[in-house]
Amino acid sequence: MKHNGLPGQRKMDLHRRLKVFRVVALTWVCFIAIYCVKLTEAKIGYFWHITDLHFDSYYSTKGDILRSCWANEFSSSSSNTKKPGPFGDYMCDSPWSLLESASQAMKSKQGDNVEFVLWTGDGLSHGAKRLHEAARMELLRNVTELLSRTFPSQFVFPVVGHDDGTLNFGQLGELWRHWLPSEALQTFEKGGYYTIEQKRSNLRIIALNTNFMRHDPKYSQSHSSAVKQRPDGSIHYAGGIGGHGYDRDHHINLGKHYHRDYSSGGGAMGPGGMVVGSPHGYPVYSDRRSGYSSGGSSSIADGSSGSSSSGGHASALSGSSSHESEKQWAWLESVLAQSKDSKKFVYIVGHIPPGSDERHIGHMPYGHTSFTEKNNLRYLRLVKKYSEIIQGQFFGHLHSDSFRVVYSDSGKPISWMMIAPSITPRKMSESNNPAMRLYKFDTDTGQVLDYTQYYLDLEQANQLGEAVWQPEYNLTTYYYGLGEVSSVALHNLADRFTNADDTQFAKYYRANSVRHSTQTCEGACLLNHYCAITRLDYRELRSCLETAAKAMASKNGSGLIGGAHGGIGLVPLMATLALLVGGWSYFDWGSHRFRSVALCGLGVLVWNIGVILLANVCAAAVLLCARVSSLLGSSLAAVASLSPVPVRSKLK
């Protein structure tokens, strides 16, 4: 019996062992899967991008929206006059309440779990340049303290905006010392630019002072080149009035401002323009926060000995900054070259982007707040040269939501840049809802995986008395349907803008002003966006717009048949009729002389009709051929030839 039961017992033991092995194997598989998930999750990080805060300490809910929402002696007391809301107005810069709501939203949505914050300039209002430097520095300190309290354990990487550019770099370095390591301060305190190396990853951040890009060395910008024409035909003096830094858009000489109504959001200014209280509901911090220990450091310094205690100044027209401007170019290429040698990836961060403003219809000369043509080409050449290590370029300044694609000399998309919309709702020509952006990226390589665009419906917030920041869209989800964030994917997206039947441009244009009510954008407006996105070189932009204009003109040329030719043909007809009427009124109806004049007039009339018919037949034939040609060729010139890629096909 034992012998007969032994094989069965062995079989049962083997079955038990196999069962145990399955359990152990399954446990290991689960453990490895969880480990892989954790490892994958560990590489995913987030960072905020905020830009163009434009804090206006003069903002008042009792102010005049036609005068920057400032309370002054001309403010209307009529109940029918629209008053600024508690969170801002589309015609004015940001009140403190708007900045506080934005900081609270960032903290609640993704506060502690962010790697860093990019702040691409313009913390001060457009009108702050008329204040004394001490007053501007104090206002910027308020914004700095707000961000420091919002992100107490993260680093904020700021860049100098063009409305911040007259501030002293040395004082700014002292203000931002808790964010910037000592190596970064070496270049920042002299030129307003720096680099940060992420020690825990292969990513380096390069922060540029784009104010230097606005003028060439030893170059004095003419008055005419600083004048910009708006789409409505009015003139905007981008450089200010009389060279004093004032902006015509900001209503100077408005009379005396009243800043003693603390409860209504008025302001209080002390001697010299210093902020002396909290009249707007924003704190004026007098304490100096303790410095952070900088986790990252830069291995690339300026290379020159010593550091100016007072720092340098950035000025669009000042020749004294030419030397530091040239040093920034040399420094930038040095940082890129060393990053390439050490196999580091880089983010390039700045305030003013290269290229043109997509919301300005038609090409205009570079103005006070754009790259000069020389500097524009210089920057694009560096991007093309080091595109393999540039993982992203991040800019602000335009207040709009857009992007740019950089192409190689052979027409291949090789790099991209994102232009984030502003927190301030004010724009010179077109306003937008306040916005801020949260990026998702690979912390090791810096590859951008996605972003979520948040916005505030300003009109709704003012009506409800509550600021509710909400997601507007995700880049790679159903909104645009991008499979990845890359130059090829963004090229393919821009390529779809040229198709009138595609809905992608309508989505883009809606996001461009952050869902603020806008008019339709067709024809020249659409092509202006497309050319600005795909043509960062000014010469290529001009060619792009001129090609489109010629194609549109040839498309509308068919109207000449019944227009110009018809008008010219009527001249001899009317002259002949006048001859007949004159002969009839001067001679007797049955006289021999009248019959002679009548026969002569009829002969001229028949001859003219024959000539007109022949001319119109010939013109119709020519225009018909031109029309067919435009359908087959000119339309392609307006769309197909606009792409820097030789073959207008979707890239993979």
C-alpha positions in Angstrom: 0.0 0.0 0.0 2.8 2.4 0.8 4.4 1.6 -2.5 1.2 2.3 -4.3 0.7 5.6 -2.5 4.2 6.9 -2.9 3.9 8.3 -6.5 0.7 10.1 -5.5 2.3 11.7 -2.5 5.2 12.8 -4.6 2.8 14.3 -7.1 1.0 16.2 -4.4 4.3 17.6 -3.0 5.3 18.7 -6.5 2.0 20.4 -6.9 2.4 22.2 -3.6 5.9 23.4 -4.6 4.7 24.6 -8.0 1.9 26.5 -6.2 4.3 28.1 -3.8 6.7 29.0 -6.8 3.8 30.7 -8.6 3.0 32.8 -5.5 6.7 33.8 -5.1 7.1 34.5 -8.8 3.9 36.6 -8.8 5.1 38.5 -5.8 8.4 39.3 -7.5 6.7 40.4 -10.7 4.5 42.7 -8.7 7.5 44.0 -6.8 9.4 44.7 -10.0 6.4 46.3 -11.6 5.9 48.6 -8.6 9.6 49.4 -8.6 9.5 50.3 -12.3 6.5 52.5 -11.7 8.2 54.2 -8.8 11.4 54.7 -10.9 9.3 56.1 -13.8 7.4 58.4 -11.4 10.7 59.6 -9.9 11.7 61.1 -13.2 8.5 63.1 -13.7 8.6 66.7 -12.3 6.7 69.9 -12.6 7.6 73.6 -12.8 5.5 76.8 -13.1 6.1 79.4 -15.7 4.7 82.9 -14.9 5.4 86.1 -16.8 4.5 89.8 -17.1 2.9 90.3 -13.7 3.0 94.1 -14.1 2.0 95.0 -10.6 0.4 98.4 -10.5 0.4 99.9 -7.0 -1.8 102.8 -8.2 -4.7 100.5 -9.2 -8.0 101.6 -7.6 -11.5 100.2 -7.9 -12.6 103.8 -8.0 -10.2 104.7 -10.8 -10.8 105.4 -14.4 -10.4 102.5 -16.8 -9.4 104.9 -19.5 -6.6 106.2 -17.3 -4.9 103.0 -16.2 -7.5 102.5 -13.4 -5.9 105.2 -11.4 -7.9 107.5 -9.1 -7.3 111.1 -10.1 -9.1 114.4 -10.3 -10.6 113.6 -13.7 -12.1 110.3 -12.6 -15.8 110.3 -13.4 -18.3 109.9 -10.5 -21.1 108.9 -12.8 -22.8 105.6 -11.9 -23.0 104.8 -15.6 -19.2 104.7 -15.9 -17.7 101.2 -15.8 -15.5 100.9 -12.8 -12.5 98.6 -12.4 -13.2 95.3 -10.7 -11.6 93.9 -7.6 -9.3 91.6 -9.6 -8.4 93.9 -12.4 -9.6 95.2 -15.7 -8.7 94.4 -19.3 -7.4 97.9 -19.9 -5.2 98.1 -16.8 -2.3 96.4 -15.2 -2.5 94.0 -12.2 -3.8 95.0 -8.8 -2.3 93.2 -5.8 -5.5 91.1 -5.4 -4.9 89.5 -8.8 -1.3 88.6 -7.9 -2.4 87.1 -4.6 -5.1 85.0 -6.2 -2.5 83.7 -8.7 0.0 82.8 -6.0 -2.7 81.1 -3.9 -3.9 79.1 -7.0 -0.4 78.0 -7.8 0.2 76.8 -4.2 -3.1 74.9 -4.0 -2.8 73.2 -7.4 0.9 72.4 -7.4 2.8 74.1 -4.6 5.3 71.9 -2.8 5.6 69.3 -5.6 7.4 71.5 -8.1 11.1 71.6 -9.0 11.3 75.3 -9.6 9.5 78.4 -11.0 10.4 80.3 -14.1 9.6 84.0 -13.8 10.3 85.6 -17.2 10.3 89.3 -16.2 8.2 92.4 -16.0 7.1 92.4 -12.4 6.5 96.1 -12.5 3.6 98.0 -14.3 4.1 99.8 -17.6 3.9 103.1 -15.8 6.4 102.3 -13.0 9.3 103.6 -15.1 8.3 107.1 -14.1 8.9 106.3 -10.4 12.2 106.7 -8.6 14.5 103.7 -8.6 14.0 103.2 -4.9 10.2 103.1 -5.3 10.5 100.6 -8.2 12.8 98.4 -6.1 10.4 98.4 -3.2 7.5 97.4 -5.4 9.5 94.6 -6.9 10.4 93.5 -3.4 6.7 93.1 -2.7 6.4 90.7 -5.6 9.5 88.8 -4.6 8.3 88.3 -1.1 4.9 87.1 -2.4 6.6 84.4 -4.5 9.0 83.5 -1.7 6.1 82.8 0.7 4.2 80.9 -2.0 7.2 78.7 -2.7 9.2 78.6 0.5 11.2 75.5 -0.4 11.6 76.0 -4.1 13.8 78.2 -6.2 12.4 80.9 -8.4 14.6 81.7 -11.4 13.8 85.3 -12.4 14.9 87.2 -15.6 14.9 90.9 -16.1 12.0 92.3 -18.2 12.1 95.4 -20.3 10.0 97.2 -17.8 12.4 96.1 -15.0 15.5 96.9 -17.1 16.4 100.2 -15.6 16.9 98.7 -12.2 20.3 98.3 -10.7 21.6 94.7 -11.2 23.6 94.8 -8.0 20.5 95.6 -6.0 18.4 93.1 -7.9 21.1 90.5 -7.1 20.9 91.3 -3.4 17.0 91.0 -3.6 17.2 87.6 -5.3 20.2 86.3 -3.5 18.2 83.6 -1.7 17.2 82.1 -5.2 20.5 82.5 -7.0 23.8 80.8 -6.0 27.0 82.8 -5.7 28.3 81.6 -9.1 25.1 82.9 -10.8 25.4 86.2 -9.0 28.8 86.9 -10.5 27.4 87.5 -14.0 23.9 88.7 -12.9 25.2 91.6 -10.8 27.1 92.9 -13.8 24.9 92.0 -16.8 21.6 90.6 -15.5 22.2 87.1 -17.0 23.2 83.8 -15.3 23.1 80.0 -15.5 22.0 77.4 -13.1 23.2 73.8 -13.2 20.8 71.2 -11.8 23.1 68.9 -9.8 20.6 66.0 -9.5 20.0 65.9 -13.3 21.5 66.6 -16.7 19.7 69.9 -17.0 21.1 73.4 -17.1 19.0 76.6 -17.1 20.3 79.6 -19.0 18.7 82.9 -18.1 19.3 85.7 -20.6 19.0 89.5 -20.3 17.1 90.1 -23.5 17.2 93.9 -23.0 20.6 93.7 -24.6 19.1 92.2 -27.7 17.2 95.4 -28.4 20.2 97.3 -29.7 23.4 96.5 -31.5 26.7 97.5 -30.1 27.5 101.2 -30.9 24.0 101.5 -32.4 21.6 104.3 -31.7 18.1 103.5 -32.6 16.3 106.0 -34.7 13.0 107.5 -33.7 11.2 106.1 -36.7 12.3 102.5 -36.0 10.8 102.8 -32.5 7.4 103.7 -33.9 4.9 100.9 -34.3 1.7 101.0 -36.2 -1.3 99.2 -34.7 -3.7 97.1 -36.7 -6.3 99.9 -36.4 -3.9 102.4 -38.0 -3.1 104.4 -34.9 0.5 105.0 -34.0 2.2 103.6 -30.8 5.5 105.1 -29.7 7.2 102.0 -28.3 10.2 103.9 -27.1 8.1 106.5 -25.2 7.6 110.2 -25.7 10.5 112.5 -26.1 13.0 109.9 -25.0 12.0 110.1 -21.4 10.7 106.6 -21.0 7.1 107.6 -20.9 4.6 105.5 -22.8 1.8 107.3 -24.6 -0.5 104.4 -23.8 -0.2 105.1 -20.1 -1.9 108.4 -19.9 0.7 110.8 -18.5 -0.1 114.3 -17.4 -3.4 113.2 -16.0 -3.4 115.6 -13.1 -2.9 114.9 -9.5 -3.4 111.4 -8.3 -5.2 110.7 -5.0 -3.8 107.9 -2.9 -5.4 108.4 0.5 -8.6 106.4 0.1 -7.2 103.2 1.6 -10.5 101.3 1.8 -11.1 101.7 -1.9 -7.8 100.5 -3.1 -6.1 103.9 -3.4 -2.4 104.3 -2.9 -0.1 106.0 -0.4 3.3 107.3 -1.6 5.9 108.9 0.5 8.6 111.3 -0.4 10.5 110.3 -3.5 7.8 107.9 -4.6 8.5 105.4 -1.8 5.6 103.1 -0.8 4.9 103.8 2.9 1.9 101.7 3.7 -0.5 99.0 2.7 -3.3 101.1 1.1 -4.0 98.6 -1.7 -4.4 95.7 0.6 -0.9 94.4 -0.3 1.9 94.3 2.3 5.0 96.3 2.1 7.5 93.9 3.6 10.2 95.6 5.6 11.8 92.3 6.9 14.6 90.7 4.9 13.9 87.0 4.6 16.7 84.7 5.5 18.8 83.4 2.6 18.2 80.0 1.2 21.1 77.6 0.8 21.4 77.2 -3.0 21.2 73.5 -3.9 22.4 74.1 -7.5 25.5 75.9 -8.6 27.0 77.0 -11.8 30.3 75.7 -13.0 30.6 78.6 -15.6 31.3 82.0 -14.2 32.0 85.3 -16.0 35.7 84.8 -16.3 36.6 88.4 -15.4 37.9 89.3 -12.0 36.1 91.3 -9.5 32.4 92.3 -9.3 30.9 95.7 -9.5 29.4 96.7 -6.2 26.8 98.9 -7.7 26.0 96.6 -10.7 25.3 97.6 -14.2 22.2 99.1 -15.9 20.3 97.8 -18.9 19.2 100.4 -21.4 17.8 99.9 -24.8 19.7 102.9 -26.3 22.6 103.3 -24.0 26.1 102.8 -25.5 27.6 102.1 -22.1 25.9 98.6 -22.1 27.5 97.6 -25.4 30.5 95.9 -23.7 28.3 93.9 -21.3 26.0 93.0 -24.2 29.0 91.5 -26.2 30.1 89.7 -23.1 26.7 88.0 -22.8 27.0 86.7 -26.4 30.4 85.3 -25.7 29.3 83.8 -22.4 26.2 82.3 -24.0 28.1 80.4 -26.6 30.6 79.3 -24.0 27.9 77.9 -21.8 26.3 76.1 -24.7 29.6 74.7 -25.9 30.6 73.4 -22.4 27.1 72.0 -21.9 27.4 70.1 -25.2 30.9 68.8 -24.2 29.6 67.6 -20.8 26.4 66.1 -22.3 24.1 68.5 -20.5 20.7 69.5 -21.8 19.7 73.2 -21.5 16.6 75.4 -21.1 17.0 78.9 -22.5 14.9 81.4 -20.6 14.3 85.1 -21.4 11.8 87.9 -21.5 11.6 89.1 -25.1 11.4 86.3 -27.6 13.2 86.5 -31.0 11.1 87.0 -34.1 7.9 89.1 -34.3 4.7 89.6 -32.5 2.0 87.4 -34.1 -0.8 89.8 -33.1 0.7 92.8 -35.1 -0.7 92.5 -38.6 2.0 92.9 -41.2 5.8 93.2 -40.8 7.1 96.2 -39.0 10.6 97.4 -38.3 12.0 96.1 -35.0 11.1 98.5 -32.3 12.1 99.4 -28.8 11.0 96.0 -27.5 12.2 93.6 -30.1 15.5 92.0 -31.1 17.4 94.0 -33.7 17.8 92.2 -37.0 21.5 91.5 -36.3 20.9 90.1 -32.8 17.9 88.1 -34.1 20.1 86.3 -36.6 22.8 85.9 -34.1 20.5 84.2 -31.6 19.0 81.9 -34.3 22.4 80.8 -35.4 23.3 79.7 -31.9 20.0 77.8 -31.5 20.6 76.0 -34.8 24.2 75.2 -33.9 23.3 73.7 -30.4 19.8 72.5 -31.1 20.6 68.9 -30.1 21.1 69.9 -26.5 18.4 72.6 -26.2 15.3 70.9 -24.7 13.2 74.1 -24.6 13.1 77.9 -24.9 10.7 79.8 -22.7 9.7 83.5 -23.1 7.0 86.0 -22.2 6.7 89.7 -23.1 4.0 89.4 -25.8 1.2 88.6 -23.3 -0.2 86.0 -25.7 -0.3 82.2 -25.8 1.8 81.1 -28.8 4.8 79.1 -29.9 7.6 79.2 -32.4 9.4 76.6 -34.5 13.1 77.0 -35.5 14.3 75.3 -38.7 17.7 74.2 -39.9 19.1 75.7 -43.1 17.8 72.7 -45.0 14.2 73.3 -43.7 14.0 70.7 -41.0 12.3 71.6 -37.7 15.0 71.4 -35.0 13.9 73.4 -32.0 10.9 75.1 -30.4 10.1 77.9 -28.1 7.0 78.5 -25.9 5.6 82.0 -25.4 3.5 82.1 -22.2 0.6 84.5 -21.7 0.7 87.1 -19.0 -0.8 87.4 -15.6 -1.7 91.0 -16.3 -4.8 91.3 -18.5 -3.6 94.5 -20.2 -2.2 94.6 -23.7 -1.5 97.7 -25.8 -3.7 96.6 -28.6 -5.4 93.3 -27.6 -6.2 92.2 -24.0 -6.3 88.7 -22.5 -7.5 86.9 -19.5 -4.8 86.4 -16.8 -2.9 83.1 -17.2 -0.1 80.9 -15.8 1.4 77.6 -17.0 2.4 74.4 -15.3 4.9 72.2 -17.2 5.4 68.5 -16.8 8.9 67.3 -17.7 11.5 64.6 -17.3 13.7 65.8 -14.4 16.7 63.9 -15.7 16.8 65.0 -19.3 14.6 68.1 -19.2 12.4 66.8 -21.9 9.0 68.6 -21.7 6.2 66.1 -21.7 3.1 68.3 -21.4 1.8 71.5 -19.9 -1.5 72.6 -18.4 -2.6 76.2 -19.1 -4.5 77.8 -16.2 -6.5 81.0 -16.6 -8.8 83.3 -14.7 -12.1 84.5 -16.3 -11.6 88.1 -15.2 -15.1 89.2 -16.0 -16.6 86.4 -14.1 -14.3 86.8 -11.2 -15.2 90.5 -10.9 -18.9 89.7 -11.0 -18.7 87.0 -8.4 -16.1 88.7 -6.2 -14.1 85.4 -6.2 -11.0 84.5 -8.3 -11.4 80.9 -9.6 -8.4 79.8 -11.6 -9.2 76.8 -13.8 -7.5 74.7 -16.4 -7.9 76.0 -20.0 -6.3 73.1 -21.9 -3.5 70.5 -21.9 -1.1 70.7 -24.8 -1.0 67.0 -25.7 -4.5 65.9 -25.0 -7.6 66.3 -27.1 -7.3 70.1 -27.4 -4.4 69.9 -30.0 -4.0 66.1 -30.0 -0.2 66.2 -30.0 1.5 62.9 -29.4 4.6 64.7 -28.0 6.1 68.1 -27.4 8.7 68.4 -30.1 9.7 70.6 -33.0 8.3 68.2 -35.5 4.9 67.9 -33.7 4.6 71.7 -33.4 5.6 72.1 -37.1 2.8 69.7 -38.0 0.4 71.7 -35.9 1.4 75.0 -37.5 1.1 73.3 -40.9 -2.6 72.7 -40.2 -3.2 76.4 -39.6 -2.9 76.9 -43.4 -5.9 74.7 -44.1 -9.1 76.8 -43.9 -11.2 73.7 -43.2 -9.1 72.6 -40.2 -10.4 73.5 -36.7 -6.9 73.6 -35.1 -6.3 77.3 -35.9 -9.6 78.3 -34.3 -8.5 76.5 -31.1 -5.1 78.1 -31.2 -6.6 81.6 -31.8 -9.0 81.1 -28.9 -6.1 80.2 -26.6 -3.9 83.0 -28.1 -5.9 85.6 -26.1 -6.7 83.2 -23.2 -10.4 82.9 -24.1 -10.9 86.7 -24.1 -13.5 87.7 -26.6 -11.9 88.3 -29.9 -12.9 88.9 -33.5 -12.5 86.2 -36.2 -9.0 85.8 -37.6 -8.9 85.0 -41.3 -6.9 85.9 -44.4 -4.0 88.2 -43.6 -4.6 87.8 -39.8 -4.2 84.0 -40.1 -1.2 84.2 -42.3 0.4 86.7 -40.0 0.2 84.2 -37.1 1.5 81.4 -39.4 4.4 83.5 -40.6 5.3 84.6 -37.1 5.3 81.0 -35.8 7.4 79.6 -38.7 9.5 82.6 -39.8 11.6 83.9 -37.0 14.2 85.4 -39.4 13.0 88.9 -40.2 13.9 88.5 -43.9 12.0 85.2 -44.2 9.1 86.8 -42.4 8.9 89.6 -45.0 9.1 87.1 -47.8 6.4 85.0 -46.2 4.0 88.0 -45.8 4.8 89.4 -49.3 4.1 86.0 -50.9 0.8 85.8 -49.2 -0.1 89.3 -50.2 0.6 88.7 -53.8 -1.4 85.5 -53.8 -4.3 87.3 -52.2 -4.1 90.1 -54.8 -4.1 87.6 -57.7 -7.1 85.9 -56.1 -9.0 89.2 -56.1 -7.9 90.2 -59.6 -10.9 88.8 -61.4 -12.9 91.8 -60.3 -11.1 93.9 -62.8 -13.2 92.6 -65.7 -16.3 94.4 -64.6 -14.4 97.1 -62.8 -11.5 98.9 -64.4 -12.1 97.7 -68.0 -15.8 98.5 -67.8 -15.0 102.0 -66.4 -12.5 102.7 -69.2 -15.0 101.5 -71.9 -17.7 103.8 -70.7 -15.6 106.9 -71.6 -15.9 106.8 -75.4 -19.5 105.6 -75.2 -20.5 108.7 -73.1 -18.5 111.0 -75.5 -20.4 109.6 -78.5 -23.8 110.0 -76.8 -22.9 113.6 -75.9 -22.0 114.2 -79.6 -25.4 113.0 -80.7 -27.3 114.9 -78.1 -25.3 118.1 -78.9 -25.9 117.7 -82.7 -29.6 117.2 -82.1 -30.0 120.2 -79.9 -27.9 122.5 -82.2 -29.2 121.5 -85.7 -32.8 121.0 -87.0 -34.1 117.5 -86.7 -34.6 117.0 -90.5 -31.6 119.0 -91.8 -28.9 117.6 -93.9 -26.2 118.7 -91.3 -27.9 116.8 -88.5 -28.0 113.6 -90.6 -24.3 114.0 -91.3 -23.5 114.4 -87.6 -25.7 111.5 -86.6 -24.2 109.2 -89.1 -20.7 110.2 -88.0 -21.7 109.7 -84.4 -23.2 106.3 -85.1 -20.0 105.2 -86.9 -17.9 106.3 -84.0 -20.3 104.5 -81.6 -20.1 101.2 -83.5 -16.3 101.4 -83.8 -16.0 102.0 -80.0 -18.3 99.2 -79.2 -16.2 96.8 -81.3 -13.0 98.0 -79.7 -14.4 97.6 -76.2 -15.8 94.1 -76.9 -12.5 93.0 -78.4 -10.5 94.5 -75.4 -12.8 92.9 -72.9 -12.6 89.5 -74.6 -8.8 89.6 -74.6 -8.8 90.8 -70.9 -11.2 88.1 -70.0 -9.0 85.5 -71.6 -5.9 86.7 -69.9 -7.6 87.0 -66.5 -9.2 83.6 -66.9 -5.8 82.1 -67.5 -4.5 84.0 -64.5 -7.4 82.7 -62.4 -6.7 79.1 -63.4 -3.1 79.6 -62.6 -3.9 81.1 -59.2 -6.0 78.1 -58.4 -3.2 75.7 -59.2 -0.2 77.8 -58.4 -0.8 81.0 -56.5 -2.8 79.3 -53.8 0.1 77.0 -53.3 2.4 80.1 -53.2 0.3 81.4 -50.3 0.3 78.2 -48.4 2.8 75.7 -49.7 5.7 78.0 -50.2 5.2 79.5 -46.8 6.8 76.4 -45.1 10.5 76.3 -44.7 10.2 72.5 -45.4 10.7 71.9 -49.1 8.0 69.3 -49.3 4.7 70.3 -47.6 3.9 67.0 -46.0 3.4 65.9 -42.5 6.7 65.1 -40.9 7.2 62.0 -38.8 
